[in-house]
Amino acid sequence: MLYPRIGLPKLGSDLYCLYMQYKYVHCLRKAGAQVEILAPDISVEYMAGMIERCDGFLFPGGPDIQPKLYGKDVEQGCGKPDLMRDAFESALLGAALEVGKPLFCICRGMQLLNVVLGGTLYQDIKPRQQCKHWDFWNRASASHSVELDTDSLLSGILEADAASVNSIHHQAVDDLGKRLWIAADSPDGFPEALEIEDYPFCLAVQWHPEHMAARTPAQQKLFRAFVDACR
């Protein structure tokens, strides 16, 4: 398959969401993929059709996930969720996991992966953080370093045991979901990447490689590895 088809859930319709969506699409196309934007639809027929049609799925950044999905009450600092995205993306991710589709989960996407597999989230890390984890205006450059597990898929792709990454999040993984392990962490101890034990291909990162890829070729390698796995 020369140009694998990647399913990308729609971020929204306003200009900000369209801009953010474009960054993912550009990196995927540069890596040799076709991209299909998936409108939120939780019908069985639509879900089954997308699982059959797409060779892999990228789960993007976005608003906070509703705490009831991981068994918690809303705490101070938690943002307003997008209930439709929560329902659609959690169902789609669960279906993709069942059949072993290649996955690339970014920021909210990594948090969603943890929640779908039974984990929990810190609803606001600001009182606990020691690094700058919300640095939107410098999203094209690095905000802090991460240490990589040298046995991880991520370390193999980047050919490194550390990386410098951007940071645009105020929530983080707390309790790990089933079969997940931490492939990278921040200097202040928050998970920065997750992988799934005995899964064909899953990259899950807390940072936003789509904003760094133009200036930092190593970050484009993540998209290329994902697309190659889908191919």
C-alpha positions as a Markdown table, in Angstrom:
| # | Residue | x | y | z |
|---|---|---|---|---|
| 1 | Met | 0.0 | 0.0 | 0.0 |
| 2 | Leu | 1.6 | 3.2 | -1.2 |
| 3 | Tyr | -0.5 | 5.8 | 0.6 |
| 4 | Pro | -2.2 | 4.4 | 3.7 |
| 5 | Arg | -5.4 | 6.1 | 4.9 |
| 6 | Ile | -5.2 | 7.7 | 8.3 |
| 7 | Gly | -8.4 | 8.5 | 10.2 |
| 8 | Leu | -8.2 | 11.8 | 12.1 |
| 9 | Pro | -11.2 | 12.8 | 14.3 |
| 10 | Lys | -12.4 | 16.3 | 13.5 |
| 11 | Leu | -11.2 | 18.8 | 16.0 |
| 12 | Gly | -14.0 | 21.4 | 15.4 |
| 13 | Ser | -15.2 | 24.0 | 12.9 |
| 14 | Asp | -13.9 | 27.3 | 14.2 |
| 15 | Leu | -10.7 | 28.8 | 12.9 |
| 16 | Tyr | -8.5 | 27.7 | 15.8 |
| 17 | Cys | -9.6 | 24.1 | 15.5 |
| 18 | Leu | -9.1 | 24.2 | 11.7 |
| 19 | Tyr | -5.6 | 25.6 | 12.2 |
| 20 | Met | -4.7 | 22.9 | 14.7 |
| 21 | Gln | -6.2 | 20.2 | 12.5 |
| 22 | Tyr | -4.1 | 21.5 | 9.5 |
| 23 | Lys | -0.9 | 20.9 | 11.4 |
| 24 | Tyr | -1.7 | 17.2 | 11.9 |
| 25 | Val | -2.8 | 16.8 | 8.3 |
| 26 | His | 0.3 | 18.5 | 6.9 |
| 27 | Cys | 2.7 | 16.2 | 8.9 |
| 28 | Leu | 0.8 | 13.1 | 7.9 |
| 29 | Arg | 0.7 | 14.0 | 4.2 |
| 30 | Lys | 4.4 | 14.8 | 4.3 |
| 31 | Ala | 5.0 | 11.3 | 5.7 |
| 32 | Gly | 3.1 | 9.8 | 2.8 |
| 33 | Ala | -0.4 | 9.3 | 4.1 |
| 34 | Gln | -3.9 | 10.1 | 2.9 |
| 35 | Val | -6.0 | 11.7 | 5.6 |
| 36 | Glu | -9.6 | 11.2 | 6.3 |
| 37 | Ile | -11.3 | 13.7 | 8.7 |
| 38 | Leu | -13.8 | 11.8 | 10.8 |
| 39 | Ala | -17.0 | 13.6 | 11.8 |
| 40 | Pro | -18.2 | 12.5 | 15.3 |
| 41 | Asp | -20.8 | 9.7 | 14.8 |
| 42 | Ile | -21.1 | 6.9 | 17.3 |
| 43 | Ser | -23.5 | 4.7 | 15.2 |
| 44 | Val | -22.4 | 1.1 | 14.9 |
| 45 | Glu | -22.5 | 1.3 | 11.1 |
| 46 | Tyr | -20.3 | 4.4 | 10.9 |
| 47 | Met | -17.8 | 3.0 | 13.4 |
| 48 | Ala | -17.5 | -0.3 | 11.7 |
| 49 | Gly | -17.0 | 1.4 | 8.3 |
| 50 | Met | -14.2 | 3.6 | 9.6 |
| 51 | Ile | -12.4 | 0.7 | 11.3 |
| 52 | Glu | -12.5 | -1.2 | 8.0 |
| 53 | Arg | -11.7 | 1.8 | 5.8 |
| 54 | Cys | -8.8 | 3.3 | 7.7 |
| 55 | Asp | -5.3 | 1.7 | 8.1 |
| 56 | Gly | -4.5 | 3.6 | 11.3 |
| 57 | Phe | -5.8 | 6.4 | 13.5 |
| 58 | Leu | -4.3 | 9.6 | 15.0 |
| 59 | Phe | -6.0 | 10.9 | 18.1 |
| 60 | Pro | -5.3 | 14.6 | 18.4 |
| 61 | Gly | -5.1 | 17.2 | 21.2 |
| 62 | Gly | -8.1 | 19.1 | 22.4 |
| 63 | Pro | -10.2 | 20.0 | 25.5 |
| 64 | Asp | -10.1 | 18.2 | 28.8 |
| 65 | Ile | -11.8 | 14.8 | 29.0 |
| 66 | Gln | -14.8 | 14.6 | 31.3 |
| 67 | Pro | -13.7 | 13.2 | 34.6 |
| 68 | Lys | -16.7 | 10.8 | 34.9 |
| 69 | Leu | -15.1 | 8.7 | 32.2 |
| 70 | Tyr | -12.4 | 7.8 | 34.6 |
| 71 | Gly | -14.6 | 7.6 | 37.7 |
| 72 | Lys | -13.8 | 11.0 | 39.2 |
| 73 | Asp | -15.8 | 14.1 | 40.2 |
| 74 | Val | -14.9 | 17.4 | 38.6 |
| 75 | Glu | -12.1 | 19.2 | 40.5 |
| 76 | Gln | -11.0 | 22.8 | 40.5 |
| 77 | Gly | -9.0 | 23.6 | 37.4 |
| 78 | Cys | -10.6 | 21.1 | 35.1 |
| 79 | Gly | -11.7 | 22.6 | 31.8 |
| 80 | Lys | -15.0 | 22.2 | 30.0 |
| 81 | Pro | -15.2 | 18.9 | 28.0 |
| 82 | Asp | -16.5 | 18.3 | 24.5 |
| 83 | Leu | -19.0 | 15.6 | 25.3 |
| 84 | Met | -19.5 | 14.6 | 21.6 |
| 85 | Arg | -15.7 | 14.2 | 21.1 |
| 86 | Asp | -15.4 | 12.2 | 24.3 |
| 87 | Ala | -18.1 | 9.8 | 23.3 |
| 88 | Phe | -16.9 | 9.4 | 19.7 |
| 89 | Glu | -13.2 | 9.2 | 20.2 |
| 90 | Ser | -13.4 | 6.9 | 23.2 |
| 91 | Ala | -15.6 | 4.5 | 21.2 |
| 92 | Leu | -13.4 | 4.7 | 18.1 |
| 93 | Leu | -10.2 | 4.2 | 20.1 |
| 94 | Gly | -11.7 | 1.2 | 21.8 |
| 95 | Ala | -12.7 | -0.3 | 18.5 |
| 96 | Ala | -9.3 | 0.4 | 17.0 |
| 97 | Leu | -7.6 | -1.3 | 20.0 |
| 98 | Glu | -9.7 | -4.4 | 19.6 |
| 99 | Val | -8.5 | -5.0 | 16.0 |
| 100 | Gly | -4.9 | -3.9 | 16.6 |
| 101 | Lys | -4.9 | -0.8 | 14.3 |
| 102 | Pro | -1.7 | 1.3 | 14.4 |
| 103 | Leu | -2.3 | 4.3 | 16.7 |
| 104 | Phe | -0.6 | 7.7 | 17.2 |
| 105 | Cys | -2.1 | 9.5 | 20.3 |
| 106 | Ile | -1.0 | 13.1 | 20.9 |
| 107 | Cys | -1.6 | 15.2 | 24.1 |
| 108 | Arg | -5.3 | 14.7 | 24.8 |
| 109 | Gly | -5.0 | 11.6 | 22.6 |
| 110 | Met | -2.5 | 10.1 | 25.0 |
| 111 | Gln | -4.7 | 11.0 | 28.0 |
| 112 | Leu | -7.7 | 9.4 | 26.2 |
| 113 | Leu | -5.7 | 6.2 | 25.6 |
| 114 | Asn | -5.0 | 6.0 | 29.3 |
| 115 | Val | -8.6 | 6.6 | 30.2 |
| 116 | Val | -10.0 | 4.0 | 27.7 |
| 117 | Leu | -7.6 | 1.4 | 29.2 |
| 118 | Gly | -8.9 | 2.2 | 32.7 |
| 119 | Gly | -6.4 | 4.8 | 33.9 |
| 120 | Thr | -7.0 | 8.2 | 35.5 |
| 121 | Leu | -5.8 | 11.8 | 35.0 |
| 122 | Tyr | -4.5 | 14.7 | 37.1 |
| 123 | Gln | -7.2 | 17.3 | 36.3 |
| 124 | Asp | -4.8 | 20.2 | 36.8 |
| 125 | Ile | -1.0 | 19.8 | 37.3 |
| 126 | Lys | -0.2 | 23.4 | 37.9 |
| 127 | Pro | 0.0 | 23.0 | 41.8 |
| 128 | Arg | 2.4 | 20.0 | 41.3 |
| 129 | Gln | 4.5 | 21.0 | 38.3 |
| 130 | Gln | 8.1 | 22.2 | 38.4 |
| 131 | Cys | 8.5 | 22.6 | 34.6 |
| 132 | Lys | 6.6 | 24.9 | 32.3 |
| 133 | His | 4.0 | 22.6 | 30.9 |
| 134 | Trp | 1.7 | 25.3 | 29.3 |
| 135 | Asp | 3.8 | 27.2 | 26.7 |
| 136 | Phe | 1.5 | 27.7 | 23.8 |
| 137 | Trp | 3.4 | 30.7 | 22.3 |
| 138 | Asn | 6.6 | 28.7 | 22.0 |
| 139 | Arg | 4.9 | 25.6 | 20.6 |
| 140 | Ala | 7.3 | 25.4 | 17.6 |
| 141 | Ser | 10.3 | 25.1 | 19.9 |
| 142 | Ala | 11.2 | 23.1 | 23.1 |
| 143 | Ser | 9.9 | 23.9 | 26.6 |
| 144 | His | 11.6 | 21.1 | 28.5 |
| 145 | Ser | 13.5 | 17.9 | 28.2 |
| 146 | Val | 12.1 | 14.3 | 28.5 |
| 147 | Glu | 14.0 | 11.1 | 29.4 |
| 148 | Leu | 13.2 | 8.2 | 27.1 |
| 149 | Asp | 13.1 | 4.5 | 28.1 |
| 150 | Thr | 15.9 | 3.0 | 25.9 |
| 151 | Asp | 13.8 | -0.2 | 25.4 |
| 152 | Ser | 10.9 | 1.8 | 24.0 |
| 153 | Leu | 9.6 | 2.1 | 20.4 |
| 154 | Leu | 9.9 | 5.9 | 20.9 |
| 155 | Ser | 13.6 | 5.7 | 21.7 |
| 156 | Gly | 14.2 | 3.5 | 18.7 |
| 157 | Ile | 12.5 | 5.9 | 16.3 |
| 158 | Leu | 14.3 | 9.0 | 17.7 |
| 159 | Glu | 17.6 | 7.1 | 18.1 |
| 160 | Ala | 18.1 | 8.8 | 21.5 |
| 161 | Asp | 17.7 | 8.4 | 25.2 |
| 162 | Ala | 16.4 | 12.0 | 25.7 |
| 163 | Ala | 14.6 | 14.7 | 23.7 |
| 164 | Ser | 13.6 | 18.3 | 24.0 |
| 165 | Val | 9.9 | 18.9 | 23.5 |
| 166 | Asn | 7.3 | 21.6 | 23.5 |
| 167 | Ser | 4.5 | 21.6 | 26.0 |
| 168 | Ile | 0.8 | 22.6 | 25.8 |
| 169 | His | -1.1 | 20.8 | 28.5 |
| 170 | His | -2.3 | 21.3 | 32.0 |
| 171 | Gln | -3.5 | 17.7 | 32.7 |
| 172 | Ala | -1.5 | 14.6 | 32.8 |
| 173 | Val | -1.7 | 10.8 | 33.3 |
| 174 | Asp | -2.0 | 9.7 | 36.9 |
| 175 | Asp | -2.9 | 6.0 | 37.4 |
| 176 | Leu | -1.8 | 4.0 | 34.4 |
| 177 | Gly | -4.3 | 2.0 | 32.4 |
| 178 | Lys | -4.0 | -1.7 | 31.8 |
| 179 | Arg | -1.1 | -2.9 | 29.6 |
| 180 | Leu | 0.4 | 0.6 | 29.5 |
| 181 | Trp | 3.9 | 1.5 | 30.5 |
| 182 | Ile | 5.8 | 4.8 | 30.6 |
| 183 | Ala | 8.2 | 5.3 | 27.7 |
| 184 | Ala | 9.2 | 8.9 | 28.6 |
| 185 | Asp | 8.8 | 11.2 | 31.5 |
| 186 | Ser | 9.4 | 14.9 | 32.3 |
| 187 | Pro | 12.0 | 16.2 | 34.8 |
| 188 | Asp | 9.2 | 16.7 | 37.4 |
| 189 | Gly | 7.9 | 13.2 | 37.0 |
| 190 | Phe | 4.9 | 13.3 | 34.7 |
| 191 | Pro | 4.5 | 10.7 | 32.0 |
| 192 | Glu | 5.4 | 12.2 | 28.6 |
| 193 | Ala | 4.9 | 9.0 | 26.5 |
| 194 | Leu | 3.1 | 5.7 | 26.8 |
| 195 | Glu | 3.3 | 2.5 | 25.0 |
| 196 | Ile | 1.1 | -0.7 | 25.1 |
| 197 | Glu | 2.6 | -4.0 | 26.0 |
| 198 | Asp | 2.4 | -6.5 | 23.2 |
| 199 | Tyr | 0.6 | -4.2 | 20.7 |
| 200 | Pro | 1.6 | -4.0 | 17.0 |
| 201 | Phe | 2.2 | -0.2 | 16.9 |
| 202 | Cys | 1.2 | 2.6 | 19.3 |
| 203 | Leu | 2.9 | 5.9 | 19.9 |
| 204 | Ala | 1.4 | 8.1 | 22.6 |
| 205 | Val | 3.1 | 11.4 | 23.5 |
| 206 | Gln | 2.1 | 14.3 | 25.7 |
| 207 | Trp | 3.8 | 16.9 | 23.6 |
| 208 | His | 2.8 | 18.2 | 20.1 |
| 209 | Pro | 5.3 | 17.0 | 17.4 |
| 210 | Glu | 3.0 | 18.5 | 14.7 |
| 211 | His | 4.1 | 22.0 | 15.8 |
| 212 | Met | 7.8 | 21.1 | 16.1 |
| 213 | Ala | 8.2 | 19.0 | 13.0 |
| 214 | Ala | 9.1 | 21.9 | 10.6 |
| 215 | Arg | 12.0 | 23.0 | 12.6 |
| 216 | Thr | 13.0 | 19.8 | 14.3 |
| 217 | Pro | 13.2 | 16.9 | 11.8 |
| 218 | Ala | 13.4 | 14.3 | 14.6 |
| 219 | Gln | 9.8 | 15.0 | 15.4 |
| 220 | Gln | 8.7 | 14.4 | 11.8 |
| 221 | Lys | 10.2 | 10.9 | 12.3 |
| 222 | Leu | 7.3 | 10.0 | 14.6 |
| 223 | Phe | 4.8 | 10.7 | 11.8 |
| 224 | Arg | 6.9 | 8.8 | 9.3 |
| 225 | Ala | 7.2 | 5.7 | 11.6 |
| 226 | Phe | 3.4 | 5.8 | 12.2 |
| 227 | Val | 2.6 | 6.0 | 8.5 |
| 228 | Asp | 5.1 | 3.3 | 7.7 |
| 229 | Ala | 3.4 | 1.0 | 10.3 |
| 230 | Cys | 0.0 | 1.8 | 8.7 |
| 231 | Arg | 1.5 | 1.0 | 5.3 |
